[in-house]
Amino acid sequence: MQTLNSNPARLREVNRDVEELGARVLHQWASLGAYDFVNIVEAPDDLTIAKVSVALGARGSAKLESLPLVPIDDLLAALES
């Protein structure tokens, strides 16, 4: 937060870093509560997002939690088979 306070453009720079690691920020919100930001990030697979999490987490300036999402139609198809 200290970095963001002194350099708000840093947030967009981090989004570019995410893209260089093979993922893409689709949506981003500032939030009030346990987390400062909520980002919807698209990646080709779980290993790519793991790489993003490790790279950003290693900087020591972010606490990250990944929640893989399953499309409802895929879930229903799996339950029906």
PyMOL commands that set and color helices and strands:
alter all, ss='L'
color gray80, all
select helices_A, chain A and resi 2-6+10-20+46-57+72-80
alter helices_A, ss='H'
color red, helices_A
select strands_A, chain A and resi 24-30+37-42
alter strands_A, ss='S'
color yellow, strands_A
deselect
rebuild
show_as cartoon
